[in-house]
Amino acid sequence: MMPEHSASGYIRSIEYIDRYYGEFNPWMLRYVAALHGIACPDFSEGFTYCDLGCGSGMSTLMLAAANPAAQFFGVDFNPEHIRHGEQTRQVAGIDNCVLLERTFGEIYADALPDMDIIVLHGVYSWVSDETKAELRDILRWKLKPGGIALITYNALPGWAPLAPLRDFMREYALGSSVDILDVAREGIKYLHFLAETDAPYFRNNTAARQMLDLLGRHDIRYIAHEFFTKHWRPLYFREAAEDLIKAGLNFCGQFPLYLNYGEICLPTASQSITTTAPNRIAFETHKDFVRNTMFRWDIFVKATPQFAPDSPENHRDIRFGLLKSIGEIQLEMQIPGGRKIGLNGEIYSRILDFFNLNCGATLGETFASLTNYKPEEVVSAVQYMVMLDAVRPFAKHVKTQIPSVAGLSQANRTFADIQLTADGSVVLAAPVFGAGILMGREDADELLGKTHGKQEHTKVFERAAALGL
Ligand SMILES: C[S@@+](CC[C@H](N)C(=O)[O-])C[C@H]1O[C@@H](n2cnc3c(N)ncnc32)[C@H](O)[C@@H]1O
């Protein structure tokens, strides 16, 4: 007996894990487009945003709560995902988000507005070529000129030695039960059996052994969705980029941000490709070989660059701020597989001091205040500071007069209720930041009134009020 798959071959019988992805942050996507020289779209009065394959919608709903002037849409064909997401939406009182139970091919019937941003995470390399073509059609017809797309996929060469793990599991376990979770458990058990009996595939393939250890720690729903869908094909960057070019999109960057800089993310011996690669597609393709890339978070835009990457003009309206206190901010980082970077100059401390006092100020305001530095130098320094998560793009200016605190918004109380993690941390929607922020257990407990004997006007309440929580 076979578990239920949809006509497209994707599993529809069980829900996927529902979580918030910081990479979906519209203000960060807009910043990456600006770094690529794209004229920065103005989001201050709102924007339209669509999540294709939104699952139960945690990311979409979080961003809707954090951006009340924008309109959000989530599309997914799994009825349980949409029912679950809709329930959260209603309890949270979020009215700027529509979750639609549709296949990708069906969305045109809904007369959705054209989108400023379209995200598709965990979808593109897990669907058939026909579904990929439907997704590209949506990008071609529904993404506005100048619009931004975030597209993630399993990549090569990283998956090349590991793809048989998926094939063996399916070969052995598919058909063993009608319950796809049991099938997934059986598949993992079989791989462990092969590894423990010293099967040469594992003996000769250290990466596969490491991956098996990792798989054992994953939620079984992830294993089912990741490996038991009918279509699953990791892609070379070149194939994905060339497909998307046909939909009118141009590659503009990648998450994490440090991957956009060969001189930082490549070992010294391979850095020459940064200058010798004839174009960005060739550079990315070579970089994936050098870094053995397994997964890509790619950002594309429906536009061509109009500015030089560090152009102050293009960055003038972008707001930045700090999410941590100055004492907690690290200005050095060992880039995985690359260099260690440390930001030592005075310019970095000046910028931190400025945003500490003017959280959410624009770069134009920063240029006017840091007159000892050329605007280009400020743009470049901020770029490194964002790479290190020291400084973050913000949606709004933080008010200096903090209003008295009434407590968490209805949306955040709902998010806190449903996200109880083992370590007690939660992600809450921060309208001043324009995205979700992670709150550690102590702060979350205090905000939720679980900690006794504390007064409202503590630092954590002040910070929550400043961020609009
Ligand atoms: C791996 S999950 C990723 C979910 C979510 N984006 C995330 O990253 O947490 C892929 C999602 O795409 C949806 N999906 C797959 N094929 C689809 C199709 N043809 N039409 C609509 N949704 C589809 C699935 O139901 C599933 O929720």
The ligand as a Tripos MOL2 file, in Angstrom:
@<TRIPOS>MOLECULE
LIG
   27    29     1     0     0
SMALL
NO_CHARGES

@<TRIPOS>ATOM
      1 C1          9.0250   21.3890    2.2540 C.3       1 LIG1
      2 S1          7.5090   22.2350    2.4110 S.3       1 LIG1
      3 C2          8.0790   23.8830    2.7690 C.3       1 LIG1
      4 C3          7.0750   24.6790    3.5480 C.3       1 LIG1
      5 C4          7.5320   26.0860    3.9450 C.3       1 LIG1
      6 N1          7.8190   26.8980    2.7670 N.3       1 LIG1
      7 C5          8.7500   25.9920    4.8510 C.2       1 LIG1
      8 O1          9.8450   26.1580    4.3340 O.co2     1 LIG1
      9 O2          8.5990   25.7380    6.0400 O.co2     1 LIG1
     10 C6          6.8770   22.4460    0.7350 C.3       1 LIG1
     11 C7          5.4740   22.9900    0.7340 C.3       1 LIG1
     12 O3          5.0340   23.1720   -0.6240 O.3       1 LIG1
     13 C8          3.6820   22.7380   -0.7350 C.3       1 LIG1
     14 N2          3.4730   22.3300   -2.1500 N.ar      1 LIG1
     15 C9          4.1700   21.3980   -2.8320 C.ar      1 LIG1
     16 N3          3.7080   21.3060   -4.0970 N.ar      1 LIG1
     17 C10         2.7040   22.2030   -4.2100 C.ar      1 LIG1
     18 C11         1.8450   22.5920   -5.2800 C.ar      1 LIG1
     19 N4          1.9390   22.0180   -6.4820 N.pl3     1 LIG1
     20 N5          0.9260   23.5700   -5.0580 N.ar      1 LIG1
     21 C12         0.8370   24.1510   -3.8290 C.ar      1 LIG1
     22 N6          1.6270   23.8260   -2.7740 N.ar      1 LIG1
     23 C13         2.5470   22.8630   -2.9720 C.ar      1 LIG1
     24 C14         3.5750   21.5770    0.2490 C.3       1 LIG1
     25 O4          2.2750   21.3090    0.6870 O.3       1 LIG1
     26 C15         4.4720   22.0560    1.3900 C.3       1 LIG1
     27 O5          3.7730   22.7790    2.3620 O.3       1 LIG1
@<TRIPOS>BOND
     1     1     2 1
     2     2     3 1
     3     2    10 1
     4     3     4 1
     5     4     5 1
     6     5     6 1
     7     5     7 1
     8     7     8 2
     9     7     9 1
    10    10    11 1
    11    11    12 1
    12    11    26 1
    13    12    13 1
    14    13    14 1
    15    13    24 1
    16    14    15 ar
    17    14    23 ar
    18    15    16 ar
    19    16    17 ar
    20    17    18 ar
    21    17    23 ar
    22    18    19 1
    23    18    20 ar
    24    20    21 ar
    25    21    22 ar
    26    22    23 ar
    27    24    25 1
    28    24    26 1
    29    26    27 1
@<TRIPOS>SUBSTRUCTURE
     1 LIG1         1 GROUP 0 **** ****
